[in-house]
C-alpha cells in the first residue's frame, strides 16, 4: 500500500585481526561504539500493558541488549488517538506491575507522558516504541489510533518515536498474533539500522517519527519488501446506525475492501510489503493545499 523503495540489506561486517587477544580488564575498559550501545527505550501501546504485541516487542528489544521499560494503559485504549489529560491537580493511577512494567489508568498518550515525566524522568530516553498493535494503522485509521497517538506524544516532547502495527487477518485473528514475533524482529532490525546511521546522534531527525505496518501474509510468509509510503486518504471504516428503540442506535461497522493509492501505506500492505511512513506532529497542510487555501483568504481583515 505505498510507493516502492526497498531498504538496503542489513549487513554485518566481521573484522579479523592478527593482534593478540586483549586481557579481560582491557575488554571491560574498551568503550562500546555508539552504534552498539544499549538504548533506553520506553515501550507503550493502546491494547494494554499485557497484550501479546507489546510483550513480543519487549522480548525482542531486550534480547538485543536494550534497556526497555513498558509504560502502557492498564486496559485496552484502542481508538484513543493522542488524547491526553493535562490538568493541574489531576491524579494519575499507575501500578508498578514488575521492575520493568507499569500499568497506567489512562490513554496511550497519558502513559507516555507518565513514562517520560516520572518512570524514566531524570535520564535520557533514546526512543519511544508503541506497539505492536493488533491490526494495521493505515489510511484514515491513523487519525484515531492510540498506537500512533502514543508515538505523536513522544514526538511532541522531542523524543524519537516508532508506532508499529501487525496487519489484521480478518479470517483468523490467531494468525495476526502469531505474526507478532516476526513484526518485533523487524522492529529490532529497524532500531539497529537507525543506531548505525545515527552515528551517536539522534535516531531520527528532530520532530520525526515512523508509522510502521507489518503485513500478515498467507502462511505467515515473509514480507515481499519494504516500502516508504504516505498515509492513504482512504477512510477504511464504513459506519451506519440502526435504530434500537427509543433514543438508542446500534453502530454497524464495515471495513472497506480497497487497496488505496499506489504510493500509499494501504497499497504497500496489499502488496505484502512492510509500510514505513515518516510522520511528525505538525498538522499544517502541504504546500499545494496551504497555498490554494491562503490564496482564497488573501486580504482578509
C-alpha positions, 0 to 999 in steps of 0.5 A, a space after each residue: 500500500 505505498 510507493 516502492 523503495 526497498 531498504 538496503 540489506 542489513 549487513 554485518 561486517 566481521 573484522 579479523 585481526 592478527 593482534 593478540 587477544 586483549 586481557 579481560 580488564 582491557 575488554 571491560 575498559 574498551 568503550 562500546 561504539 555508539 552504534 552498539 550501545 544499549 538504548 533506553 527505550 520506553 515501550 507503550 501501546 493502546 491494547 494494554 500493558 499485557 497484550 501479546 504485541 507489546 510483550 513480543 516487542 519487549 522480548 525482542 528489544 531486550 534480547 538485543 541488549 536494550 534497556 526497555 521499560 513498558 509504560 502502557 494503559 492498564 486496559 485496552 485504549 484502542 481508538 484513543 488517538 493522542 488524547 491526553 489529560 493535562 490538568 493541574 491537580 489531576 491524579 494519575 493511577 499507575 501500578 508498578 506491575 514488575 521492575 520493568 512494567 507499569 500499568 497506567 489508568 489512562 490513554 496511550 498518550 497519558 502513559 507516555 507522558 507518565 513514562 517520560 515525566 516520572 518512570 524514566 524522568 531524570 535520564 535520557 530516553 533514546 526512543 519511544 516504541 508503541 506497539 505492536 498493535 493488533 491490526 494495521 494503522 493505515 489510511 484514515 485509521 491513523 487519525 484515531 489510533 492510540 498506537 500512533 497517538 502514543 508515538 505523536 506524544 513522544 514526538 511532541 516532547 522531542 523524543 524519537 518515536 516508532 508506532 508499529 502495527 501487525 496487519 489484521 487477518 480478518 479470517 483468523 485473528 490467531 494468525 495476526 498474533 502469531 505474526 507478532 514475533 516476526 513484526 518485533 524482529 523487524 522492529 529490532 532490525 529497524 532500531 539497529 539500522 537507525 543506531 548505525 546511521 545515527 552515528 551517536 546522534 539522534 535516531 531520527 531527525 528532530 520532530 520525526 517519527 515512523 508509522 510502521 505496518 507489518 503485513 500478515 501474509 498467507 502462511 505467515 510468509 515473509 514480507 515481499 519488501 519494504 516500502 516508504 509510503 504516505 498515509 492513504 486518504 482512504 477512510 477504511 471504516 464504513 459506519 451506519 446506525 440502526 435504530 434500537 428503540 427509543 433514543 438508542 442506535 446500534 453502530 454497524 461497522 464495515 471495513 472497506 475492501 480497497 487497496 488505496 493509492 499506489 504510493 500509499 501505506 494501504 497499497 504497500 500492505 496489499 502488496 505484502 510489503 512492510 509500510 514505513 511512513 515518516 510522520 511528525 506532529 505538525 498538522 499544517 497542510 502541504 504546500 499545494 493545499 496551504 497555498 490554494 487555501 491562503 490564496 482564497 483568504 488573501 486580504 482578509 481583515 
